[in-house]
Amino acid sequence: MKRDTKRTSVFTRRALLMMGGQAAILGGLGVRLYQVQVQEGERYATLADDNRISARMIAAPRGRILDRHGTVIAGSRINWRALLVAEYTNNVPQTLENFSRIVPLSEYERARIERETSRRRRYIPVMVREFLSWEDMARIGVHAPELPGIVVDVGTTRIYPFGDRLSHIVGYVAPPNEADVAEDPMLALPGLRVGRAGMERFHEPVLRGRAGSVQLEVNALGRVIQELDRREGVQGEDITLTIDAELQQIALKRLGDESASAVVMDCRNGEVLAMATNPSFDPSVFNSGVSQTQWREWTRDRRTPLINKATSGLYAPGSTFKMAVALAALEAKTASPFDRVECPGHYDLGDTRFHCWKKHGHGMVDLRGALRMSCDVWFYEIARRTGMDRIAAMSHRLGMGVLLDMDLPGQRAGMVPTRSWRTKQGRIWNIGDTIVSGIGQGYVQVTPLQLATFAARLASGRAVQPHLTRKLGNAIQPGARTEDWPSLGVADRSLQAIREAMWQVVNDPGGTAPLARLPDRTWQMAGKTGSSQVRRVSREMRESGKFDSEKLPWEFRPHALFVAYAPHDQPRYALSVVVEHGNAGAAMAAPIARDIMLATLQRDPANRTEPPARVAQADPPPTGPRDVIR
Amino acid sequence: MMQRRLWREASFDLTGKILQINWLYVLLLCALAGVGYTALYSAAGGHQEPYAARHAIRFGFGLVLMLGIALIDIRFIAKMAWAAWLGCVGLLVMVTQVGHVGKGAQRWIDLGGFQLQPSELMKIALVLALAHWFHRASWERIGNPLFLIPPIIAVLIPAGLILKQPNLGTAVITMLVGGSVFFAAGVRWWKFLLVALPIPFAATIAYDHLRDYQRARIDTFLHPENDPLGAGYNIIQSKIALGSGGMWGKGLLGGTQGHLDFLPEKQTDFIFSIIGEEFGFVGSLFVLGLLSLIILGGMLIALRCSHPFGRLVALGISINFFLYVFVNIAMVMGAIPVGGVPLPLVSHGGSAVITVMIGFGILMSVHVHRDVEFSGTDQER
């Protein structure tokens, strides 16, 4: 019995000991709970929110580009696409493999997708395939369980309804590169594009808009449970150009198959109504990437479809330059409109003989006659009297050989040389150089856009700058009114003499451009022809009498040029036409100029400044549901 | 002494026994099951199905079972102790043959839609068998090492079988439960030291022989941040759930970790995280208190019992319950490696509720029969 008592007391002791141990352990759990829940509660609450809240960006719809009448020339179209969110799958290659069985993916595409998924954050979707058909979408939907991580949504893609007819103006968009993404994280969203050329590039910030953001509550699988907060982005603004898309098409059609360009400007304010360049390219090709074959074809074509000839094509202006020489002389008073020069068909300076295009000469000519008949000798003499620096200064003032302040990237300046330019090259400016410059040859090189500007400035007497942007959103940009532009600062009398001569070129029976005459006598055009040699004509060729540019190989034929404005009495439109290797301005460029000018005038019914009806009918901005881009 | 026993015998009909049941204790168990019901209701996103309603039915069934067992004479239970042990060992052997593979281990036997986890029953049977063995032993006999060999074997056989499933956690708990009965029975201190000292060495060797998933479990416990989306995910998410509950919690059904599925196995092993997230520190402390009261009640029944068998049984069952609670809550808080140990009467899971209630039935039987005489065998052999 005593021993039993001993057992009982040992049991009691040890049981109490164990209870003490239990109390200590349970108390420890309680303390730990206090630490985790009360002391560190805030930190864990933040972590819980990090878990459940996922912030996503909403792409802002890109603004459209409209022509002056509100016709869409760059817009957006619905685009069904499949995206991959790496976060939702633990086996990206397997998902792509399964996807390939539904919509085949090339090795190249797969490599791109895997590269992008590894480079971007796991919750940012990566484009797998765009422009899916409705059937593909349905099949992807059916196979969704085998495609973890694949998300289908509807985005937009850039479309250019006018295709290659406006591509050099509108430019194109292409996928952003890493530097773009670093600058604006919205561009990491799938399917977004960045303007790479033309208006798309120049107005990129305006067109792009600003990303919105949305805070979503998601579960552990990333499925959206509810939307907690939404901040709308700013939609990209629409841009209205000065371009008349219809006129642009007419101009292009008139250029036909020639490698040529034509620029139509409003000579009162510099608005460019048409800037046709031929041939061209389809801008939508850049949207999804240019194939190597296509690229090779473009770069090997000697008619240079990728170059905007109107702004980057450099041509010796030939006789179209003569107005600049004459104006420089009149302003410098080195010649008066009535100074007469005898033209025997050539001009001798020391041992060197400079030929007039007309072998037997024009006889005695004054300014009007020299321009009307395009006599070279008169200009040889006047250029010599005036000097190169004055000619260059006047040319620059008229918009040639300088970069114009135009809202289109990629223009070239061309050149009207000065003596100091030659000195800087370590050479000496010869008087002979001045003489050939007098007829727009030699070192003188200008762009068709500069020629049109030149014509516009002659016609208006104002230093108008060519520009393409009419409105950003609803705000009309400065420069739309004549008063926005300063005067050229050239005596009206001098200009008037030039204008009369230009009128005679077209309308006088002795003029060189009867083919440019407009059929309707109420509208009369003033202009000037030009044919610029691309190769020096050797004495042997000239004297053999067999010189016939028509028989030369295409690339050696002279360029055909024409500058003009109309109506003569109240100038409204200026234009330039340059046909590469078109032989003669009078025969090739003048009729084209006539037809384009006629169309321009016809599209401008009685004093129309803005066509009100068409603008009102312009397509409303896209109002479809904004896609939550995940 | 004689008079007291006579009073006992006289009133010891069925009604007397029912009156002897500690109804306050039953109420505590019902409260705990109520907590489980609420948490499971929330785990199902505010629905009875599929967890809460079944939990209630199982608990109801378990409660009836418990009360039935409470009325069985403890002396009869003592007689059946070794038979129960043998039966459970048989089930454990069977489970390695025909058991269902769950999470890489064979643990379940399907008995016509009712899943049985023999390792849980085994622990109760082991407590019974050990209590029976030490019931008759005198202080001197317990001091004799040879006397301890059979009960040690009685522990090691089931522990080994459970380890082979493999289920390290339950095997360790089984040994700890057995050890606590040894300790309470009066086995000398130094013998425990003798067993405990080589454990660190054994552990290093054992680590090399662990299954990959067990080793991964220990590794991720030690460094959960190394693998935040893999195995360490559970621990991290569970702590986030608990911690984000703060002092007062996010309210019933207000928990985001649970409802947005960040919390894995929220209806079973991690049910306590749901409670912590939705009812905060106050709520989890309440549940911890409830569990502590149940453990305390069991220990008090052990202390109050007049015969060694009852004392040891009550203590063993209470320790078993305590270990359950400790392992589960510590696991949820990331204090010990994750193991598939549910929170008794709260977690969803059929056989756990039933086996736990069988244990409480035996505990209650000890309480009801705390003063019965074992025929002449109270003394030493």
Interface residues (C-beta under 8 A of the other chain):
Chain A: M1 R3 D4 K6 R7 T8 V10 F11 T12 R14 A15 L16 M18 M19 Q22 A23 I25 L26 L29 G30 R32 L33 Y34 V36 Q37 V38 E40 G41 E42 R43 Y44 A45 L47 A48 D49 N51 R52 E217 V218 N219 A220 L221 I225
Chain B: S138 W139 E140 I142 S180 F183 A184 A185 G186 Q237 K239 I240 A241 L242 G243 S244 G245 G246 M247 T256 Q257 H259 L260 D261 F262 G276 G280 F281 S284 L285 L288 L291 S292 I295 L296 M299 A302 L303 P308 R311 L312 L315 I319 F322 V325 F326 I329 A330 M333 A335 D378 Q379 E380
